[in-house]
Amino acid sequence: KKWLLKRLKLNNVAKPDFVSYEFRRLPNKYVTKAALPTLAWTLHDNTETETVLPYCDNIIFEGFIPKIDK
């Protein structure tokens, strides 16, 4: 079960609109291959945000207000 979930093998059945993945596991070849919008969770500071932002479309954060320059 863990093998299937980690590799997003159930996406062809579930047909998700996005992927939510732990930020410490990004970048990830399975997430990239899925080619879906990606949310990274759960970030706790701006350093983590800066590190993961190139690999995701949005973030789930806790305990701080992210500072994102566009």
N, CA and C atoms as an extended XYZ file, in Angstrom:
210
Properties=species:S:1:pos:R:3:atomname:S:1:resname:S:1:resid:I:1 pbc="F F F"
N         0.820       -1.183        0.000 N   LYS     1
C         0.000        0.000        0.000 CA  LYS     1
C         0.874        1.261        0.000 C   LYS     1
N         1.904        1.288        0.842 N   LYS     2
C         2.793        2.443        0.905 CA  LYS     2
C         3.504        2.647       -0.435 C   LYS     2
N         3.931        1.564       -1.066 N   TRP     3
C         4.604        1.626       -2.362 CA  TRP     3
C         3.689        2.271       -3.405 C   TRP     3
N         2.433        1.856       -3.454 N   LEU     4
C         1.468        2.414       -4.406 CA  LEU     4
C         1.222        3.899       -4.165 C   LEU     4
N         1.039        4.263       -2.909 N   LEU     5
C         0.736        5.660       -2.580 CA  LEU     5
C         1.920        6.577       -2.834 C   LEU     5
N         3.116        6.143       -2.455 N   LYS     6
C         4.312        6.963       -2.646 CA  LYS     6
C         4.549        7.260       -4.124 C   LYS     6
N         4.250        6.297       -4.960 N   ARG     7
C         4.501        6.427       -6.392 CA  ARG     7
C         3.282        6.938       -7.170 C   ARG     7
N         2.222        7.317       -6.441 N   LEU     8
C         1.000        7.873       -7.032 CA  LEU     8
C         0.386        6.924       -8.064 C   LEU     8
N         0.510        5.630       -7.836 N   LYS     9
C         0.017        4.619       -8.777 CA  LYS     9
C        -1.510        4.553       -8.828 C   LYS     9
N        -2.195        5.109       -7.848 N   LEU    10
C        -3.661        5.072       -7.846 CA  LEU    10
C        -4.275        6.284       -8.540 C   LEU    10
N        -3.439        7.177       -9.061 N   ASN    11
C        -3.958        8.368       -9.736 CA  ASN    11
C        -4.804        8.033      -10.955 C   ASN    11
N        -4.472        6.947      -11.647 N   ASN    12
C        -5.266        6.589      -12.823 CA  ASN    12
C        -6.680        6.149      -12.440 C   ASN    12
N        -6.872        5.710      -11.219 N   VAL    13
C        -8.194        5.330      -10.731 CA  VAL    13
C        -8.877        6.529      -10.071 C   VAL    13
N        -8.152        7.234       -9.216 N   ALA    14
C        -8.731        8.346       -8.450 CA  ALA    14
C        -8.926        9.612       -9.291 C   ALA    14
N        -8.080        9.809      -10.294 N   LYS    15
C        -8.127       10.985      -11.164 CA  LYS    15
C        -8.164       12.310      -10.362 C   LYS    15
N        -7.134       12.545       -9.540 N   PRO    16
C        -7.121       13.756       -8.709 CA  PRO    16
C        -6.932       15.018       -9.549 C   PRO    16
N        -7.379       16.143       -9.001 N   ASP    17
C        -7.199       17.442       -9.640 CA  ASP    17
C        -5.866       18.074       -9.259 C   ASP    17
N        -5.268       17.605       -8.156 N   PHE    18
C        -3.984       18.117       -7.689 CA  PHE    18
C        -3.314       17.077       -6.816 C   PHE    18
N        -2.036       17.305       -6.523 N   VAL    19
C        -1.273       16.445       -5.622 CA  VAL    19
C        -0.848       17.286       -4.429 C   VAL    19
N        -1.041       16.763       -3.238 N   SER    20
C        -0.554       17.399       -2.018 CA  SER    20
C         0.531       16.485       -1.458 C   SER    20
N         1.765       17.028       -1.348 N   TYR    21
C         2.905       16.189       -0.998 CA  TYR    21
C         3.741       16.869        0.074 C   TYR    21
N         4.331       16.074        0.962 N   GLU    22
C         5.189       16.629        2.005 CA  GLU    22
C         6.372       17.357        1.369 C   GLU    22
N         6.596       18.601        1.805 N   PHE    23
C         7.619       19.434        1.164 CA  PHE    23
C         9.015       18.830        1.227 C   PHE    23
N         9.314       18.072        2.264 N   ARG    24
C        10.650       17.468        2.395 CA  ARG    24
C        10.924       16.423        1.313 C   ARG    24
N         9.879       15.962        0.657 N   ARG    25
C         9.999       14.932       -0.377 CA  ARG    25
C        10.004       15.517       -1.792 C   ARG    25
N        10.071       16.848       -1.889 N   LEU    26
C        10.108       17.511       -3.198 CA  LEU    26
C        11.496       18.052       -3.458 C   LEU    26
N        12.013       18.015       -4.672 N   PRO    27
C        11.369       17.504       -5.869 CA  PRO    27
C        11.259       15.983       -5.836 C   PRO    27
N        10.322       15.486       -6.622 N   ASN    28
C        10.010       14.074       -6.604 CA  ASN    28
C         9.622       13.644       -8.013 C   ASN    28
N        10.243       12.610       -8.531 N   LYS    29
C         9.989       12.200       -9.916 CA  LYS    29
C         8.555       11.732      -10.135 C   LYS    29
N         7.918       11.181       -9.111 N   TYR    30
C         6.540       10.716       -9.264 CA  TYR    30
C         5.571       11.899       -9.346 C   TYR    30
N         5.830       12.929       -8.569 N   VAL    31
C         5.001       14.134       -8.608 CA  VAL    31
C         5.193       14.841       -9.949 C   VAL    31
N         6.418       14.949      -10.398 N   THR    32
C         6.698       15.583      -11.687 CA  THR    32
C         6.007       14.830      -12.812 C   THR    32
N         6.088       13.515      -12.791 N   LYS    33
C         5.474       12.686      -13.831 CA  LYS    33
C         3.951       12.806      -13.815 C   LYS    33
N         3.355       13.028      -12.667 N   ALA    34
C         1.900       13.154      -12.567 CA  ALA    34
C         1.397       14.392      -13.311 C   ALA    34
N         2.251       15.408      -13.433 N   ALA    35
C         1.924       16.632      -14.177 CA  ALA    35
C         0.607       17.262      -13.712 C   ALA    35
N         0.424       17.318      -12.407 N   LEU    36
C        -0.752       17.942      -11.799 CA  LEU    36
C        -0.304       19.121      -10.941 C   LEU    36
N        -1.203       20.081      -10.692 N   PRO    37
C        -0.855       21.133       -9.740 CA  PRO    37
C        -0.428       20.491       -8.410 C   PRO    37
N         0.615       21.049       -7.807 N   THR    38
C         1.191       20.451       -6.600 CA  THR    38
C         1.161       21.429       -5.437 C   THR    38
N         0.665       20.951       -4.293 N   LEU    39
C         0.712       21.697       -3.043 CA  LEU    39
C         1.730       21.033       -2.135 C   LEU    39
N         2.586       21.828       -1.523 N   ALA    40
C         3.580       21.306       -0.584 CA  ALA    40
C         3.074       21.565        0.834 C   ALA    40
N         3.183       20.572        1.716 N   TRP    41
C         2.724       20.712        3.088 CA  TRP    41
C         3.785       20.253        4.068 C   TRP    41
N         3.672       20.552        5.261 N   THR    42
C         3.259       21.762        5.913 CA  THR    42
C         4.529       22.537        6.222 C   THR    42
N         4.622       23.747        5.692 N   LEU    43
C         5.800       24.585        5.862 CA  LEU    43
C         5.651       25.436        7.121 C   LEU    43
N         6.783       25.642        7.806 N   HIS    44
C         6.760       26.354        9.087 CA  HIS    44
C         7.578       27.634        9.108 C   HIS    44
N         8.285       27.950        8.019 N   ASP    45
C         9.032       29.212        7.979 CA  ASP    45
C         9.369       29.578        6.531 C   ASP    45
N         9.870       30.788        6.360 N   ASN    46
C        10.172       31.287        5.024 CA  ASN    46
C        11.339       30.570        4.358 C   ASN    46
N        12.255       30.038        5.135 N   THR    47
C        13.368       29.280        4.564 CA  THR    47
C        12.847       28.032        3.854 C   THR    47
N        11.942       27.320        4.495 N   GLU    48
C        11.337       26.147        3.861 CA  GLU    48
C        10.581       26.553        2.597 C   GLU    48
N         9.896       27.686        2.654 N   THR    49
C         9.139       28.180        1.503 CA  THR    49
C        10.067       28.435        0.325 C   THR    49
N        11.158       29.138        0.556 N   GLU    50
C        12.109       29.443       -0.512 CA  GLU    50
C        12.699       28.170       -1.124 C   GLU    50
N        12.920       27.177       -0.298 N   THR    51
C        13.511       25.924       -0.763 CA  THR    51
C        12.563       25.143       -1.666 C   THR    51
N        11.296       25.098       -1.323 N   VAL    52
C        10.354       24.222       -2.033 CA  VAL    52
C         9.559       24.917       -3.135 C   VAL    52
N         9.476       26.215       -3.118 N   LEU    53
C         8.635       26.938       -4.076 CA  LEU    53
C         8.921       26.613       -5.550 C   LEU    53
N        10.167       26.379       -5.954 N   PRO    54
C        10.395       26.023       -7.361 CA  PRO    54
C         9.758       24.685       -7.776 C   PRO    54
N         9.384       23.862       -6.818 N   TYR    55
C         8.884       22.518       -7.114 CA  TYR    55
C         7.389       22.349       -6.893 C   TYR    55
N         6.699       23.423       -6.558 N   CYS    56
C         5.266       23.297       -6.291 CA  CYS    56
C         4.516       24.520       -6.805 C   CYS    56
N         3.214       24.403       -6.859 N   ASP    57
C         2.362       25.490       -7.336 CA  ASP    57
C         1.806       26.336       -6.193 C   ASP    57
N         1.713       25.753       -5.014 N   ASN    58
C         1.218       26.465       -3.848 CA  ASN    58
C         1.693       25.732       -2.605 C   ASN    58
N         1.493       26.368       -1.454 N   ILE    59
C         1.962       25.766       -0.199 CA  ILE    59
C         0.851       25.751        0.841 C   ILE    59
N         0.990       24.836        1.772 N   ILE    60
C         0.164       24.802        2.977 CA  ILE    60
C         1.121       25.161        4.104 C   ILE    60
N         0.818       26.249        4.822 N   PHE    61
C         1.747       26.729        5.841 CA  PHE    61
C         1.068       26.807        7.199 C   PHE    61
N         1.904       26.882        8.246 N   GLU    62
C         1.402       26.918        9.618 CA  GLU    62
C         2.349       27.725       10.492 C   GLU    62
N         1.799       28.661       11.258 N   GLY    63
C         2.563       29.374       12.264 CA  GLY    63
C         3.366       30.565       11.771 C   GLY    63
N         3.188       30.977       10.514 N   PHE    64
C         3.899       32.146        9.997 CA  PHE    64
C         3.156       32.638        8.766 C   PHE    64
N         3.455       33.866        8.354 N   ILE    65
C         2.907       34.422        7.129 CA  ILE    65
C         4.014       34.372        6.074 C   ILE    65
N         3.836       33.605        5.011 N   PRO    66
C         4.902       33.497        4.016 CA  PRO    66
C         5.146       34.804        3.266 C   PRO    66
N         6.418       35.038        2.967 N   LYS    67
C         6.823       36.202        2.178 CA  LYS    67
C         7.291       35.672        0.826 C   LYS    67
N         6.435       35.856       -0.178 N   ILE    68
C         6.731       35.323       -1.497 CA  ILE    68
C         6.855       36.494       -2.464 C   ILE    68
N         8.042       36.632       -3.066 N   ASP    69
C         8.268       37.659       -4.078 CA  ASP    69
C         7.921       37.085       -5.438 C   ASP    69
N         7.207       37.857       -6.230 N   LYS    70
C         6.851       37.391       -7.574 CA  LYS    70
C         7.492       38.240       -8.598 C   LYS    70
